[in-house]
Amino acid sequence: MSAPLIEMKDIEKHFGAVIALGGVSFDVRAGEVHCLLGDNGAGKSTFIKTMSGVHKPSKGTIMFEGVKMNFNSPRDSMNAGIATVYQDLAMIPLMSVTRNFWMGNEPTKKFGPFSVMDFKKANDITMTEMKKMGINLREPNQAVGTLSGGERQTVAIARAVYFGAKLLILDEPTSALGVRQTANVLANVDKVRRQGIGVVFITHNVRHAMAVGDRFTVLNRGKTLGTAVRGQVTPEELQNLMAGGEELATLEGSLGGTV
């Protein structure tokens, strides 16, 4: 079994007297989709923000490619090879797909003493990379706001892969999508995995996790309830862990199975 690409050891995060994470351990290998499941308020967002450099852990260790990391900002984690796609996607709807794809990394060419954006190169690469992900754009100047939610997710994923992400963190990528769009995004997650990139797939949807996940970790109230491997856990077992497990079963029994 290969060594972890990233390893989070006993991560704690305190906000004053509030303990958001109470000693969470989690790792991801290259070419693996590790799903982090949990209901709202479980601590998923705080954990991935710690992984991606938004928050510094109060305690614990982050190892990336075998090296201890101290991320002071998201830029530090990006430079290491960690790309995070948040639910809001950080895109500007009125700008073109090309502009959004290259934002902050625009290719340039010389025009006399000046440097200008090389739009031909940017457009050609954008169209090629989107086609690899199964999206055939009408034109690269098409506004991102005209794309479906699933297509915008694909732009963000394609951008991360093109710029060399070794680890891709996806924050609830299917939460607001229809059935067909969800299927497209899940297919692209599989494509990313096949390229040897590690994927952290954050979701509260067990069915979506089971469709692409290699391992599954359930987070509840800032602590992990365990990690299971594909084929060794059922959707019902994962759902019960997320929903409170024994507490829910006890409640169902007391109410005669009406929950």
N, C-alpha and C positions, 0 to 999 in steps of 0.2 A: 504493500500500500504506500502511495506516495506521501511525502511530507506535506503538511498544510501550506497553502499559499499565504493565508492569514490565520492567525491564532489569537483569539481574545481570551485572556486568562483571568478569571475572578474579577471581572470588571464591576466596579461600584461607581455610582454617580449620585452625589448628594446635592440638593438645592436647598441650602440652609438645613432645616430640620427634616426636610422631606427626602426620603431615600427612594430615588426613582429606579435605581438598579442595585440589587443586593447581592452581587457576586456572581455575575453571569459569565459562563465560559462557552465559547463557540468557535468553530474553525471551518474553513472552506478549502478544498483542494482545487487545483487547476482542472478544468474540464468537468466540474461538478456543479449541480444546482442544489444548494442547501437552502431549504425553505424555513423561514422563521415565522411561525404562526402565533397568533394571539388575538384576543378580542381588543376592543378599544380600551385604552388605559393600561394595557399589559406591560408597556415599556418599550415597544418595538421602535418607535420613533426616536426615543432617547438613545437607544442602543446603536442604531445605525448612524445617528449624528455623532456618537462617540467614535464609531469605526471610521467615519469619513472626515474627522477633524473639526467638526462644528463645536463639539464639547470636548473638554479634556476630562479623562476619567479621574474621579477622586482617589480611586485605588485600582490596582490591577495592571496588567501588562499587555501591550499590543505587539505581536511579532508579525512581520511581513517579509516573506521569502527568507525566513530564518534570522532576520535582523530586528532588534528591538527598536520600536518607533515611538517618537514623542511628537505627535502631530499638534502644531500650534494653530493651524488654520486649514480650511478645506483645500487651499492651494498646495499645502504640504502633502496631503493624501493624494491629490491629483498628480503631483509630480512623481509620487511613488508608483502610480499606476492604478489607482482606485478611482473609479468613476461612479457617481451616484445620480440616478434618475429619479427625482422626486415627483410626487403626484401633480404638482403644478407645472412641471416640465421646464420651467424657466425659459419660455419662448415668447417671442413678440408676435402676436397673431397677424398684424398688418405687414410685417416684413416677409420677404420671400423665403422659400425653403432653403435656398442657397445661403442667404444671409444668416439664417438661424443655424444652419449646419456649421458654418465657419466662424460664428461669433467669437471674437477674441483670438482667432487663429488664422486670420485672412491671408491667403497667398498674395504676394505682391510682385510687381514687375516695375522696372525702371522706365520712366517717361521723361527723358531729359534729366534734369537734376532732381526730379521728384520720384517718389514711389507711389504707385497706385495699385488698387486691388486688381488682381488678374482674374477678371470675371469669367473668361473662357475656361481657364483651368478649374476654377471653383465650380462652375456649372457642370462641366464634364464629369468631374469626380463625384459631385452630389448625385447626378443622375445615375451613375454607375453603382455607387454604394447603395442607393435606394432600390435599384433594380435587384441587387444581390439579396435584399431583404424582402423581395416580392412586391415592391411598390413601384408601379409604373406611373410616374408623374406626367401630367400634360406638358409641363415645361418647368424648368428650375426656378423661374421667376414667379411661379404660383405662390400666392400668400399662404403661409402656414395655417392661418385661420380658416381656410377653405377645406382643409383636410379633416378627416374623421378623427375621433379620439385615438383609435388604434393606429392610424397612420402617423399621428403626431408622436405617439410612443415610439414608433419605429424610427422616426427621424432622430429622436434622442438616443435610442440604442445604437443606430448606425453611426452616429457622430462619435459616441464613446468608443466603439470598436475601432473606427478608422484612426482615431488619435491615440491608439495604443493601450487601451485599458487592459490590465491583467485581471482585475477584479471588477465586476459590474454589480452594483447594488440597485435593485429595483424596488421602489417603495410603492406597494399596492398598485402595480401597473394595470390590473384588470378591473379595478373597483368600480369604474364608471362606464364600462364598455358593454356593448351588446354581445350576443352570442358569437356572431361571425367575427367581429373585431377582436374579441377575446381569443378566439382560435388562432387568428393571425399573429397576435402578440406572443402567445404560448409557442407557436411554431418558430418564431424568431428567437425566443429564449433557447430553444433547442439548437438552433443554428449557431448561436453564440457559444454554447457549451461545446459543440463539435469542433470549434476553433481552438479549444484548449483554454478558454477563459473561465475563471471561476465566477459563479453567479450566486448572489444572496437575493433570494426571492421572498419579499415580505408580503404577507397576505393574511386575511382572516377567512379566506375561502378555501376550504379543505379540498374541494373538487379540483380547483385550479392548481393547488399545490401538488396533488397526487398525479396530475397530468404530466408534470415536468420534473418533479423533485427526485433527487437521489437519496437525500436524507432530510429529516424533518425534526425541528426543535420547537417545542411549545414554550412560550413565555407567558407567565401569569404573575401579575403584581410585582414585576421587577425581578423575578427569579425563573430559572428554567425548570421545567417539569420533566426533562429528559429528552434524549435524542434517539430517533428510530431510523432504521434503514429501510429503503423501498423493499417491499415484499414481506416485511416483518411487522407491519402495522396496518390496520384497516382504517378506512375513512371514519368509521363510527368511533373507533378508539381515539383518533386525533380530535374529533369533534367533542367527545366527552371530556378530554383533557382541557380543551379550550373553554368549555362551558361550565367547568367546575366539577366534572367527574362525579365523585361520591356524593357531593352536596346535592347535585341535580337528581341523582338516583334516589336519594333519601326523600327529597321533596316529591318526586313522582310517586313513591310508595305511600307517603302520607296523604296525598291527594287522590289516591286510587288510579294513578296512571293518566291523569288529565293534563299534565304539563305539556 
